[in-house]
Amino acid sequence: MPTPSDARHKLDSIMTLAHVNTFHPNAFDWPKARSRENLAFLSEVAWGAPGHEGEAVAYIVKELGQLAEIERHVSATMALILSEMPLHTGLGPLGDGHELHHAVSCFAAEELHHANTFFRYVREISGLEPRLDDGLFAERLAVFQEDDHPWVKLIALCCSAYVGESVITVFEHRVDHLDPDREYFLTQLLHLHGLDEARHVQVDHFVMRDLYQELTPAQRVRTRELVGRIEELNRRLAVSFADLVKELTGVDVNTVPAAQTQLAITQAFGSRIFDEHGAPRTVDEVLDEELLDLVGGFSGVGHVHAPRRRPLSLPQPSQTSQQSETPQQSQISQQSQKSQQSQQSAGVK
């Protein structure tokens, strides 16, 4: 039976290559994001066809602007939890050592980078400043400022973040399928973002499985209550962002085909995050045939985080541009290869 030391070692191994498999916003050639070719690719991603660049940009602005706001909240809440951990004497053996503190610290720092990156991207492609007057930040932070055990807060936060991380992973699979050579800016962006997200998902799985076992029955109930509260606030945030984008662009993003599919996937993942006994589940564990068809038909991949369950096909873009590799693309390609080689040598999936 695994010991607490084994569990901490597992967590430490997840973080071994965090300094390699990551990125910085300065890595991008930002003006290229709004080139004609890159905007046309957004239409392929959002509509499955060219000619809808305006609607596609509006949709991406809404989704990534909203995601940036959520990632900023995740970062702030993790910093709050880290500040409370030394004040509790009942953290148990999984709280010993540096491993969990290190993993959560890296997670929080990377989320803030992501928020910065996505906010800049939506500004670049739209020329807009999509900031809400009321982003519900104080309300979302207040959910985690009550007198709960740090593990209750951390598990609730990770369970909530995990749904969004899984949905953006599905999107990463979609753009990789449509753009396997990673010629376009969005593909490059989501690929590099995915280097961090793959690690965050592994931390989520650790928290949802190993750390969850440390909770009392009452704490488990409380964890699910916090997840419900933060998810309701995130739904309100999504509506506010959709309204803001419609006001700024005139586009109802809910009419975009990708938005409709994304909503169905998000609702399915969110409703299945806990099993009938209240224990957290991974999204790949809840992929029944109907949900697998939905995810696979959109992304071309028969899984979310786990190894592929079955091969799937997705139409390639109707228009592609044959672009020579830019220095930025070369750098990203080399970093990807280096990351993959490092993962293989270290045995990291």
MODELLER restraints for C-alpha pairs under 7 A, 6 or more apart:
rsr = mdl.restraints
at = mdl.atoms
rsr.add(forms.Gaussian(group=physical.xy_distance, feature=features.Distance(at['CA:4:A'], at['CA:93:A']), mean=5.95, stdev=0.5))
rsr.add(forms.Gaussian(group=physical.xy_distance, feature=features.Distance(at['CA:4:A'], at['CA:94:A']), mean=5.87, stdev=0.5))
rsr.add(forms.Gaussian(group=physical.xy_distance, feature=features.Distance(at['CA:8:A'], at['CA:94:A']), mean=6.46, stdev=0.5))
rsr.add(forms.Gaussian(group=physical.xy_distance, feature=features.Distance(at['CA:8:A'], at['CA:99:A']), mean=6.00, stdev=0.5))
rsr.add(forms.Gaussian(group=physical.xy_distance, feature=features.Distance(at['CA:11:A'], at['CA:99:A']), mean=6.36, stdev=0.5))
rsr.add(forms.Gaussian(group=physical.xy_distance, feature=features.Distance(at['CA:12:A'], at['CA:99:A']), mean=5.48, stdev=0.5))
rsr.add(forms.Gaussian(group=physical.xy_distance, feature=features.Distance(at['CA:14:A'], at['CA:199:A']), mean=6.51, stdev=0.5))
rsr.add(forms.Gaussian(group=physical.xy_distance, feature=features.Distance(at['CA:14:A'], at['CA:202:A']), mean=6.94, stdev=0.5))
rsr.add(forms.Gaussian(group=physical.xy_distance, feature=features.Distance(at['CA:15:A'], at['CA:103:A']), mean=6.51, stdev=0.5))
rsr.add(forms.Gaussian(group=physical.xy_distance, feature=features.Distance(at['CA:20:A'], at['CA:339:A']), mean=6.50, stdev=0.5))
rsr.add(forms.Gaussian(group=physical.xy_distance, feature=features.Distance(at['CA:21:A'], at['CA:195:A']), mean=5.40, stdev=0.5))
rsr.add(forms.Gaussian(group=physical.xy_distance, feature=features.Distance(at['CA:21:A'], at['CA:196:A']), mean=6.68, stdev=0.5))
rsr.add(forms.Gaussian(group=physical.xy_distance, feature=features.Distance(at['CA:21:A'], at['CA:339:A']), mean=5.57, stdev=0.5))
rsr.add(forms.Gaussian(group=physical.xy_distance, feature=features.Distance(at['CA:22:A'], at['CA:192:A']), mean=6.75, stdev=0.5))
rsr.add(forms.Gaussian(group=physical.xy_distance, feature=features.Distance(at['CA:22:A'], at['CA:195:A']), mean=5.64, stdev=0.5))
rsr.add(forms.Gaussian(group=physical.xy_distance, feature=features.Distance(at['CA:22:A'], at['CA:196:A']), mean=5.61, stdev=0.5))
rsr.add(forms.Gaussian(group=physical.xy_distance, feature=features.Distance(at['CA:23:A'], at['CA:192:A']), mean=6.21, stdev=0.5))
rsr.add(forms.Gaussian(group=physical.xy_distance, feature=features.Distance(at['CA:25:A'], at['CA:117:A']), mean=5.56, stdev=0.5))
rsr.add(forms.Gaussian(group=physical.xy_distance, feature=features.Distance(at['CA:28:A'], at['CA:328:A']), mean=6.83, stdev=0.5))
rsr.add(forms.Gaussian(group=physical.xy_distance, feature=features.Distance(at['CA:29:A'], at['CA:328:A']), mean=6.79, stdev=0.5))
rsr.add(forms.Gaussian(group=physical.xy_distance, feature=features.Distance(at['CA:33:A'], at['CA:124:A']), mean=6.58, stdev=0.5))
rsr.add(forms.Gaussian(group=physical.xy_distance, feature=features.Distance(at['CA:33:A'], at['CA:125:A']), mean=6.13, stdev=0.5))
rsr.add(forms.Gaussian(group=physical.xy_distance, feature=features.Distance(at['CA:33:A'], at['CA:185:A']), mean=5.59, stdev=0.5))
rsr.add(forms.Gaussian(group=physical.xy_distance, feature=features.Distance(at['CA:34:A'], at['CA:124:A']), mean=6.36, stdev=0.5))
rsr.add(forms.Gaussian(group=physical.xy_distance, feature=features.Distance(at['CA:34:A'], at['CA:125:A']), mean=4.81, stdev=0.5))
rsr.add(forms.Gaussian(group=physical.xy_distance, feature=features.Distance(at['CA:38:A'], at['CA:184:A']), mean=5.77, stdev=0.5))
rsr.add(forms.Gaussian(group=physical.xy_distance, feature=features.Distance(at['CA:38:A'], at['CA:185:A']), mean=6.34, stdev=0.5))
rsr.add(forms.Gaussian(group=physical.xy_distance, feature=features.Distance(at['CA:39:A'], at['CA:53:A']), mean=5.96, stdev=0.5))
rsr.add(forms.Gaussian(group=physical.xy_distance, feature=features.Distance(at['CA:40:A'], at['CA:50:A']), mean=6.08, stdev=0.5))
rsr.add(forms.Gaussian(group=physical.xy_distance, feature=features.Distance(at['CA:40:A'], at['CA:53:A']), mean=5.87, stdev=0.5))
rsr.add(forms.Gaussian(group=physical.xy_distance, feature=features.Distance(at['CA:42:A'], at['CA:53:A']), mean=6.54, stdev=0.5))
rsr.add(forms.Gaussian(group=physical.xy_distance, feature=features.Distance(at['CA:42:A'], at['CA:56:A']), mean=5.74, stdev=0.5))
rsr.add(forms.Gaussian(group=physical.xy_distance, feature=features.Distance(at['CA:42:A'], at['CA:57:A']), mean=6.88, stdev=0.5))
rsr.add(forms.Gaussian(group=physical.xy_distance, feature=features.Distance(at['CA:43:A'], at['CA:49:A']), mean=6.10, stdev=0.5))
rsr.add(forms.Gaussian(group=physical.xy_distance, feature=features.Distance(at['CA:43:A'], at['CA:50:A']), mean=5.26, stdev=0.5))
rsr.add(forms.Gaussian(group=physical.xy_distance, feature=features.Distance(at['CA:43:A'], at['CA:51:A']), mean=6.61, stdev=0.5))
rsr.add(forms.Gaussian(group=physical.xy_distance, feature=features.Distance(at['CA:43:A'], at['CA:52:A']), mean=5.17, stdev=0.5))
rsr.add(forms.Gaussian(group=physical.xy_distance, feature=features.Distance(at['CA:43:A'], at['CA:53:A']), mean=5.00, stdev=0.5))
rsr.add(forms.Gaussian(group=physical.xy_distance, feature=features.Distance(at['CA:43:A'], at['CA:56:A']), mean=5.23, stdev=0.5))
rsr.add(forms.Gaussian(group=physical.xy_distance, feature=features.Distance(at['CA:44:A'], at['CA:50:A']), mean=5.59, stdev=0.5))
rsr.add(forms.Gaussian(group=physical.xy_distance, feature=features.Distance(at['CA:44:A'], at['CA:317:A']), mean=6.21, stdev=0.5))
rsr.add(forms.Gaussian(group=physical.xy_distance, feature=features.Distance(at['CA:45:A'], at['CA:175:A']), mean=6.76, stdev=0.5))
rsr.add(forms.Gaussian(group=physical.xy_distance, feature=features.Distance(at['CA:46:A'], at['CA:56:A']), mean=5.59, stdev=0.5))
rsr.add(forms.Gaussian(group=physical.xy_distance, feature=features.Distance(at['CA:46:A'], at['CA:256:A']), mean=6.68, stdev=0.5))
rsr.add(forms.Gaussian(group=physical.xy_distance, feature=features.Distance(at['CA:46:A'], at['CA:257:A']), mean=6.43, stdev=0.5))
rsr.add(forms.Gaussian(group=physical.xy_distance, feature=features.Distance(at['CA:46:A'], at['CA:258:A']), mean=4.89, stdev=0.5))
rsr.add(forms.Gaussian(group=physical.xy_distance, feature=features.Distance(at['CA:47:A'], at['CA:256:A']), mean=6.66, stdev=0.5))
rsr.add(forms.Gaussian(group=physical.xy_distance, feature=features.Distance(at['CA:47:A'], at['CA:257:A']), mean=5.68, stdev=0.5))
rsr.add(forms.Gaussian(group=physical.xy_distance, feature=features.Distance(at['CA:47:A'], at['CA:258:A']), mean=6.38, stdev=0.5))
rsr.add(forms.Gaussian(group=physical.xy_distance, feature=features.Distance(at['CA:49:A'], at['CA:318:A']), mean=6.60, stdev=0.5))
rsr.add(forms.Gaussian(group=physical.xy_distance, feature=features.Distance(at['CA:55:A'], at['CA:251:A']), mean=6.17, stdev=0.5))
rsr.add(forms.Gaussian(group=physical.xy_distance, feature=features.Distance(at['CA:57:A'], at['CA:125:A']), mean=6.85, stdev=0.5))
rsr.add(forms.Gaussian(group=physical.xy_distance, feature=features.Distance(at['CA:57:A'], at['CA:126:A']), mean=6.62, stdev=0.5))
rsr.add(forms.Gaussian(group=physical.xy_distance, feature=features.Distance(at['CA:58:A'], at['CA:245:A']), mean=6.46, stdev=0.5))
rsr.add(forms.Gaussian(group=physical.xy_distance, feature=features.Distance(at['CA:58:A'], at['CA:249:A']), mean=6.74, stdev=0.5))
rsr.add(forms.Gaussian(group=physical.xy_distance, feature=features.Distance(at['CA:58:A'], at['CA:251:A']), mean=6.55, stdev=0.5))
rsr.add(forms.Gaussian(group=physical.xy_distance, feature=features.Distance(at['CA:58:A'], at['CA:253:A']), mean=6.71, stdev=0.5))
rsr.add(forms.Gaussian(group=physical.xy_distance, feature=features.Distance(at['CA:59:A'], at['CA:253:A']), mean=5.27, stdev=0.5))
rsr.add(forms.Gaussian(group=physical.xy_distance, feature=features.Distance(at['CA:61:A'], at['CA:122:A']), mean=5.08, stdev=0.5))
rsr.add(forms.Gaussian(group=physical.xy_distance, feature=features.Distance(at['CA:62:A'], at['CA:241:A']), mean=5.82, stdev=0.5))
rsr.add(forms.Gaussian(group=physical.xy_distance, feature=features.Distance(at['CA:62:A'], at['CA:242:A']), mean=6.08, stdev=0.5))
rsr.add(forms.Gaussian(group=physical.xy_distance, feature=features.Distance(at['CA:62:A'], at['CA:245:A']), mean=6.21, stdev=0.5))
rsr.add(forms.Gaussian(group=physical.xy_distance, feature=features.Distance(at['CA:64:A'], at['CA:118:A']), mean=5.85, stdev=0.5))
rsr.add(forms.Gaussian(group=physical.xy_distance, feature=features.Distance(at['CA:65:A'], at['CA:118:A']), mean=6.50, stdev=0.5))
rsr.add(forms.Gaussian(group=physical.xy_distance, feature=features.Distance(at['CA:65:A'], at['CA:119:A']), mean=5.86, stdev=0.5))
rsr.add(forms.Gaussian(group=physical.xy_distance, feature=features.Distance(at['CA:65:A'], at['CA:122:A']), mean=6.69, stdev=0.5))
rsr.add(forms.Gaussian(group=physical.xy_distance, feature=features.Distance(at['CA:65:A'], at['CA:130:A']), mean=6.85, stdev=0.5))
rsr.add(forms.Gaussian(group=physical.xy_distance, feature=features.Distance(at['CA:66:A'], at['CA:238:A']), mean=6.58, stdev=0.5))
rsr.add(forms.Gaussian(group=physical.xy_distance, feature=features.Distance(at['CA:66:A'], at['CA:241:A']), mean=6.44, stdev=0.5))
rsr.add(forms.Gaussian(group=physical.xy_distance, feature=features.Distance(at['CA:68:A'], at['CA:114:A']), mean=6.70, stdev=0.5))
rsr.add(forms.Gaussian(group=physical.xy_distance, feature=features.Distance(at['CA:68:A'], at['CA:115:A']), mean=4.00, stdev=0.5))
rsr.add(forms.Gaussian(group=physical.xy_distance, feature=features.Distance(at['CA:68:A'], at['CA:118:A']), mean=5.75, stdev=0.5))
rsr.add(forms.Gaussian(group=physical.xy_distance, feature=features.Distance(at['CA:68:A'], at['CA:119:A']), mean=6.26, stdev=0.5))
rsr.add(forms.Gaussian(group=physical.xy_distance, feature=features.Distance(at['CA:69:A'], at['CA:115:A']), mean=6.57, stdev=0.5))
rsr.add(forms.Gaussian(group=physical.xy_distance, feature=features.Distance(at['CA:71:A'], at['CA:111:A']), mean=5.32, stdev=0.5))
rsr.add(forms.Gaussian(group=physical.xy_distance, feature=features.Distance(at['CA:71:A'], at['CA:112:A']), mean=6.59, stdev=0.5))
rsr.add(forms.Gaussian(group=physical.xy_distance, feature=features.Distance(at['CA:71:A'], at['CA:114:A']), mean=6.96, stdev=0.5))
rsr.add(forms.Gaussian(group=physical.xy_distance, feature=features.Distance(at['CA:71:A'], at['CA:115:A']), mean=5.72, stdev=0.5))
rsr.add(forms.Gaussian(group=physical.xy_distance, feature=features.Distance(at['CA:72:A'], at['CA:111:A']), mean=6.39, stdev=0.5))
rsr.add(forms.Gaussian(group=physical.xy_distance, feature=features.Distance(at['CA:72:A'], at['CA:112:A']), mean=5.44, stdev=0.5))
rsr.add(forms.Gaussian(group=physical.xy_distance, feature=features.Distance(at['CA:72:A'], at['CA:115:A']), mean=5.69, stdev=0.5))
rsr.add(forms.Gaussian(group=physical.xy_distance, feature=features.Distance(at['CA:73:A'], at['CA:137:A']), mean=6.89, stdev=0.5))
rsr.add(forms.Gaussian(group=physical.xy_distance, feature=features.Distance(at['CA:74:A'], at['CA:108:A']), mean=6.93, stdev=0.5))
rsr.add(forms.Gaussian(group=physical.xy_distance, feature=features.Distance(at['CA:74:A'], at['CA:111:A']), mean=6.99, stdev=0.5))
rsr.add(forms.Gaussian(group=physical.xy_distance, feature=features.Distance(at['CA:75:A'], at['CA:108:A']), mean=4.24, stdev=0.5))
rsr.add(forms.Gaussian(group=physical.xy_distance, feature=features.Distance(at['CA:75:A'], at['CA:109:A']), mean=6.64, stdev=0.5))
rsr.add(forms.Gaussian(group=physical.xy_distance, feature=features.Distance(at['CA:75:A'], at['CA:111:A']), mean=5.58, stdev=0.5))
rsr.add(forms.Gaussian(group=physical.xy_distance, feature=features.Distance(at['CA:75:A'], at['CA:112:A']), mean=5.90, stdev=0.5))
rsr.add(forms.Gaussian(group=physical.xy_distance, feature=features.Distance(at['CA:77:A'], at['CA:141:A']), mean=6.48, stdev=0.5))
rsr.add(forms.Gaussian(group=physical.xy_distance, feature=features.Distance(at['CA:78:A'], at['CA:104:A']), mean=6.76, stdev=0.5))
rsr.add(forms.Gaussian(group=physical.xy_distance, feature=features.Distance(at['CA:78:A'], at['CA:108:A']), mean=5.88, stdev=0.5))
rsr.add(forms.Gaussian(group=physical.xy_distance, feature=features.Distance(at['CA:79:A'], at['CA:108:A']), mean=6.80, stdev=0.5))
rsr.add(forms.Gaussian(group=physical.xy_distance, feature=features.Distance(at['CA:81:A'], at['CA:150:A']), mean=5.94, stdev=0.5))
rsr.add(forms.Gaussian(group=physical.xy_distance, feature=features.Distance(at['CA:84:A'], at['CA:150:A']), mean=6.82, stdev=0.5))
rsr.add(forms.Gaussian(group=physical.xy_distance, feature=features.Distance(at['CA:85:A'], at['CA:150:A']), mean=6.27, stdev=0.5))
rsr.add(forms.Gaussian(group=physical.xy_distance, feature=features.Distance(at['CA:107:A'], at['CA:200:A']), mean=6.46, stdev=0.5))
rsr.add(forms.Gaussian(group=physical.xy_distance, feature=features.Distance(at['CA:123:A'], at['CA:129:A']), mean=6.08, stdev=0.5))
rsr.add(forms.Gaussian(group=physical.xy_distance, feature=features.Distance(at['CA:135:A'], at['CA:237:A']), mean=6.46, stdev=0.5))
rsr.add(forms.Gaussian(group=physical.xy_distance, feature=features.Distance(at['CA:136:A'], at['CA:237:A']), mean=7.00, stdev=0.5))
rsr.add(forms.Gaussian(group=physical.xy_distance, feature=features.Distance(at['CA:140:A'], at['CA:230:A']), mean=6.25, stdev=0.5))
rsr.add(forms.Gaussian(group=physical.xy_distance, feature=features.Distance(at['CA:140:A'], at['CA:233:A']), mean=6.58, stdev=0.5))
rsr.add(forms.Gaussian(group=physical.xy_distance, feature=features.Distance(at['CA:143:A'], at['CA:226:A']), mean=6.80, stdev=0.5))
rsr.add(forms.Gaussian(group=physical.xy_distance, feature=features.Distance(at['CA:143:A'], at['CA:230:A']), mean=6.90, stdev=0.5))
rsr.add(forms.Gaussian(group=physical.xy_distance, feature=features.Distance(at['CA:144:A'], at['CA:153:A']), mean=6.10, stdev=0.5))
rsr.add(forms.Gaussian(group=physical.xy_distance, feature=features.Distance(at['CA:152:A'], at['CA:219:A']), mean=6.41, stdev=0.5))
rsr.add(forms.Gaussian(group=physical.xy_distance, feature=features.Distance(at['CA:152:A'], at['CA:223:A']), mean=5.31, stdev=0.5))
rsr.add(forms.Gaussian(group=physical.xy_distance, feature=features.Distance(at['CA:155:A'], at['CA:207:A']), mean=5.94, stdev=0.5))
rsr.add(forms.Gaussian(group=physical.xy_distance, feature=features.Distance(at['CA:155:A'], at['CA:208:A']), mean=6.28, stdev=0.5))
rsr.add(forms.Gaussian(group=physical.xy_distance, feature=features.Distance(at['CA:155:A'], at['CA:212:A']), mean=6.96, stdev=0.5))
rsr.add(forms.Gaussian(group=physical.xy_distance, feature=features.Distance(at['CA:155:A'], at['CA:223:A']), mean=6.92, stdev=0.5))
rsr.add(forms.Gaussian(group=physical.xy_distance, feature=features.Distance(at['CA:156:A'], at['CA:223:A']), mean=5.27, stdev=0.5))
rsr.add(forms.Gaussian(group=physical.xy_distance, feature=features.Distance(at['CA:156:A'], at['CA:224:A']), mean=6.80, stdev=0.5))
rsr.add(forms.Gaussian(group=physical.xy_distance, feature=features.Distance(at['CA:156:A'], at['CA:226:A']), mean=6.00, stdev=0.5))
rsr.add(forms.Gaussian(group=physical.xy_distance, feature=features.Distance(at['CA:156:A'], at['CA:227:A']), mean=5.16, stdev=0.5))
rsr.add(forms.Gaussian(group=physical.xy_distance, feature=features.Distance(at['CA:158:A'], at['CA:204:A']), mean=5.58, stdev=0.5))
rsr.add(forms.Gaussian(group=physical.xy_distance, feature=features.Distance(at['CA:159:A'], at['CA:227:A']), mean=6.99, stdev=0.5))
rsr.add(forms.Gaussian(group=physical.xy_distance, feature=features.Distance(at['CA:160:A'], at['CA:227:A']), mean=5.92, stdev=0.5))
rsr.add(forms.Gaussian(group=physical.xy_distance, feature=features.Distance(at['CA:160:A'], at['CA:231:A']), mean=6.62, stdev=0.5))
rsr.add(forms.Gaussian(group=physical.xy_distance, feature=features.Distance(at['CA:162:A'], at['CA:201:A']), mean=6.76, stdev=0.5))
rsr.add(forms.Gaussian(group=physical.xy_distance, feature=features.Distance(at['CA:162:A'], at['CA:204:A']), mean=6.66, stdev=0.5))
rsr.add(forms.Gaussian(group=physical.xy_distance, feature=features.Distance(at['CA:163:A'], at['CA:266:A']), mean=6.88, stdev=0.5))
rsr.add(forms.Gaussian(group=physical.xy_distance, feature=features.Distance(at['CA:163:A'], at['CA:269:A']), mean=6.12, stdev=0.5))
rsr.add(forms.Gaussian(group=physical.xy_distance, feature=features.Distance(at['CA:163:A'], at['CA:270:A']), mean=6.01, stdev=0.5))
rsr.add(forms.Gaussian(group=physical.xy_distance, feature=features.Distance(at['CA:165:A'], at['CA:197:A']), mean=6.82, stdev=0.5))
rsr.add(forms.Gaussian(group=physical.xy_distance, feature=features.Distance(at['CA:166:A'], at['CA:304:A']), mean=6.72, stdev=0.5))
rsr.add(forms.Gaussian(group=physical.xy_distance, feature=features.Distance(at['CA:167:A'], at['CA:266:A']), mean=6.45, stdev=0.5))
rsr.add(forms.Gaussian(group=physical.xy_distance, feature=features.Distance(at['CA:169:A'], at['CA:304:A']), mean=6.69, stdev=0.5))
rsr.add(forms.Gaussian(group=physical.xy_distance, feature=features.Distance(at['CA:170:A'], at['CA:299:A']), mean=6.01, stdev=0.5))
rsr.add(forms.Gaussian(group=physical.xy_distance, feature=features.Distance(at['CA:170:A'], at['CA:304:A']), mean=6.11, stdev=0.5))
rsr.add(forms.Gaussian(group=physical.xy_distance, feature=features.Distance(at['CA:171:A'], at['CA:299:A']), mean=6.71, stdev=0.5))
rsr.add(forms.Gaussian(group=physical.xy_distance, feature=features.Distance(at['CA:172:A'], at['CA:190:A']), mean=5.68, stdev=0.5))
rsr.add(forms.Gaussian(group=physical.xy_distance, feature=features.Distance(at['CA:172:A'], at['CA:191:A']), mean=6.57, stdev=0.5))
rsr.add(forms.Gaussian(group=physical.xy_distance, feature=features.Distance(at['CA:173:A'], at['CA:299:A']), mean=5.34, stdev=0.5))
rsr.add(forms.Gaussian(group=physical.xy_distance, feature=features.Distance(at['CA:173:A'], at['CA:301:A']), mean=6.70, stdev=0.5))
rsr.add(forms.Gaussian(group=physical.xy_distance, feature=features.Distance(at['CA:174:A'], at['CA:298:A']), mean=6.59, stdev=0.5))
rsr.add(forms.Gaussian(group=physical.xy_distance, feature=features.Distance(at['CA:174:A'], at['CA:299:A']), mean=3.98, stdev=0.5))
rsr.add(forms.Gaussian(group=physical.xy_distance, feature=features.Distance(at['CA:174:A'], at['CA:300:A']), mean=6.43, stdev=0.5))
rsr.add(forms.Gaussian(group=physical.xy_distance, feature=features.Distance(at['CA:175:A'], at['CA:187:A']), mean=5.55, stdev=0.5))
rsr.add(forms.Gaussian(group=physical.xy_distance, feature=features.Distance(at['CA:176:A'], at['CA:182:A']), mean=6.84, stdev=0.5))
rsr.add(forms.Gaussian(group=physical.xy_distance, feature=features.Distance(at['CA:176:A'], at['CA:187:A']), mean=6.34, stdev=0.5))
rsr.add(forms.Gaussian(group=physical.xy_distance, feature=features.Distance(at['CA:177:A'], at['CA:300:A']), mean=6.48, stdev=0.5))
rsr.add(forms.Gaussian(group=physical.xy_distance, feature=features.Distance(at['CA:178:A'], at['CA:316:A']), mean=5.43, stdev=0.5))
rsr.add(forms.Gaussian(group=physical.xy_distance, feature=features.Distance(at['CA:178:A'], at['CA:317:A']), mean=6.02, stdev=0.5))
rsr.add(forms.Gaussian(group=physical.xy_distance, feature=features.Distance(at['CA:179:A'], at['CA:187:A']), mean=6.92, stdev=0.5))
rsr.add(forms.Gaussian(group=physical.xy_distance, feature=features.Distance(at['CA:182:A'], at['CA:188:A']), mean=5.83, stdev=0.5))
rsr.add(forms.Gaussian(group=physical.xy_distance, feature=features.Distance(at['CA:208:A'], at['CA:280:A']), mean=5.81, stdev=0.5))
rsr.add(forms.Gaussian(group=physical.xy_distance, feature=features.Distance(at['CA:242:A'], at['CA:253:A']), mean=6.55, stdev=0.5))
rsr.add(forms.Gaussian(group=physical.xy_distance, feature=features.Distance(at['CA:245:A'], at['CA:251:A']), mean=6.95, stdev=0.5))
rsr.add(forms.Gaussian(group=physical.xy_distance, feature=features.Distance(at['CA:246:A'], at['CA:252:A']), mean=5.47, stdev=0.5))
rsr.add(forms.Gaussian(group=physical.xy_distance, feature=features.Distance(at['CA:253:A'], at['CA:259:A']), mean=6.84, stdev=0.5))
rsr.add(forms.Gaussian(group=physical.xy_distance, feature=features.Distance(at['CA:254:A'], at['CA:260:A']), mean=6.47, stdev=0.5))
rsr.add(forms.Gaussian(group=physical.xy_distance, feature=features.Distance(at['CA:269:A'], at['CA:283:A']), mean=6.25, stdev=0.5))
rsr.add(forms.Gaussian(group=physical.xy_distance, feature=features.Distance(at['CA:272:A'], at['CA:286:A']), mean=6.72, stdev=0.5))
rsr.add(forms.Gaussian(group=physical.xy_distance, feature=features.Distance(at['CA:273:A'], at['CA:280:A']), mean=5.55, stdev=0.5))
rsr.add(forms.Gaussian(group=physical.xy_distance, feature=features.Distance(at['CA:273:A'], at['CA:281:A']), mean=5.31, stdev=0.5))
rsr.add(forms.Gaussian(group=physical.xy_distance, feature=features.Distance(at['CA:273:A'], at['CA:282:A']), mean=6.88, stdev=0.5))
rsr.add(forms.Gaussian(group=physical.xy_distance, feature=features.Distance(at['CA:274:A'], at['CA:280:A']), mean=4.37, stdev=0.5))
rsr.add(forms.Gaussian(group=physical.xy_distance, feature=features.Distance(at['CA:274:A'], at['CA:281:A']), mean=5.69, stdev=0.5))
rsr.add(forms.Gaussian(group=physical.xy_distance, feature=features.Distance(at['CA:275:A'], at['CA:281:A']), mean=6.56, stdev=0.5))
rsr.add(forms.Gaussian(group=physical.xy_distance, feature=features.Distance(at['CA:284:A'], at['CA:303:A']), mean=6.39, stdev=0.5))
rsr.add(forms.Gaussian(group=physical.xy_distance, feature=features.Distance(at['CA:284:A'], at['CA:304:A']), mean=6.13, stdev=0.5))
rsr.add(forms.Gaussian(group=physical.xy_distance, feature=features.Distance(at['CA:284:A'], at['CA:305:A']), mean=6.72, stdev=0.5))
rsr.add(forms.Gaussian(group=physical.xy_distance, feature=features.Distance(at['CA:284:A'], at['CA:306:A']), mean=6.36, stdev=0.5))
rsr.add(forms.Gaussian(group=physical.xy_distance, feature=features.Distance(at['CA:292:A'], at['CA:302:A']), mean=6.55, stdev=0.5))
rsr.add(forms.Gaussian(group=physical.xy_distance, feature=features.Distance(at['CA:296:A'], at['CA:302:A']), mean=5.07, stdev=0.5))
rsr.add(forms.Gaussian(group=physical.xy_distance, feature=features.Distance(at['CA:296:A'], at['CA:312:A']), mean=6.41, stdev=0.5))
rsr.add(forms.Gaussian(group=physical.xy_distance, feature=features.Distance(at['CA:297:A'], at['CA:314:A']), mean=6.73, stdev=0.5))
rsr.add(forms.Gaussian(group=physical.xy_distance, feature=features.Distance(at['CA:300:A'], at['CA:312:A']), mean=5.11, stdev=0.5))
rsr.add(forms.Gaussian(group=physical.xy_distance, feature=features.Distance(at['CA:300:A'], at['CA:313:A']), mean=5.17, stdev=0.5))
rsr.add(forms.Gaussian(group=physical.xy_distance, feature=features.Distance(at['CA:300:A'], at['CA:314:A']), mean=5.10, stdev=0.5))
rsr.add(forms.Gaussian(group=physical.xy_distance, feature=features.Distance(at['CA:301:A'], at['CA:308:A']), mean=6.84, stdev=0.5))
rsr.add(forms.Gaussian(group=physical.xy_distance, feature=features.Distance(at['CA:301:A'], at['CA:311:A']), mean=6.70, stdev=0.5))
rsr.add(forms.Gaussian(group=physical.xy_distance, feature=features.Distance(at['CA:301:A'], at['CA:312:A']), mean=5.71, stdev=0.5))
rsr.add(forms.Gaussian(group=physical.xy_distance, feature=features.Distance(at['CA:302:A'], at['CA:308:A']), mean=5.28, stdev=0.5))
rsr.add(forms.Gaussian(group=physical.xy_distance, feature=features.Distance(at['CA:302:A'], at['CA:309:A']), mean=5.28, stdev=0.5))
rsr.add(forms.Gaussian(group=physical.xy_distance, feature=features.Distance(at['CA:302:A'], at['CA:310:A']), mean=5.36, stdev=0.5))
rsr.add(forms.Gaussian(group=physical.xy_distance, feature=features.Distance(at['CA:302:A'], at['CA:311:A']), mean=6.29, stdev=0.5))
rsr.add(forms.Gaussian(group=physical.xy_distance, feature=features.Distance(at['CA:302:A'], at['CA:312:A']), mean=6.34, stdev=0.5))
rsr.add(forms.Gaussian(group=physical.xy_distance, feature=features.Distance(at['CA:303:A'], at['CA:309:A']), mean=6.15, stdev=0.5))
rsr.add(forms.Gaussian(group=physical.xy_distance, feature=features.Distance(at['CA:343:A'], at['CA:349:A']), mean=6.62, stdev=0.5))
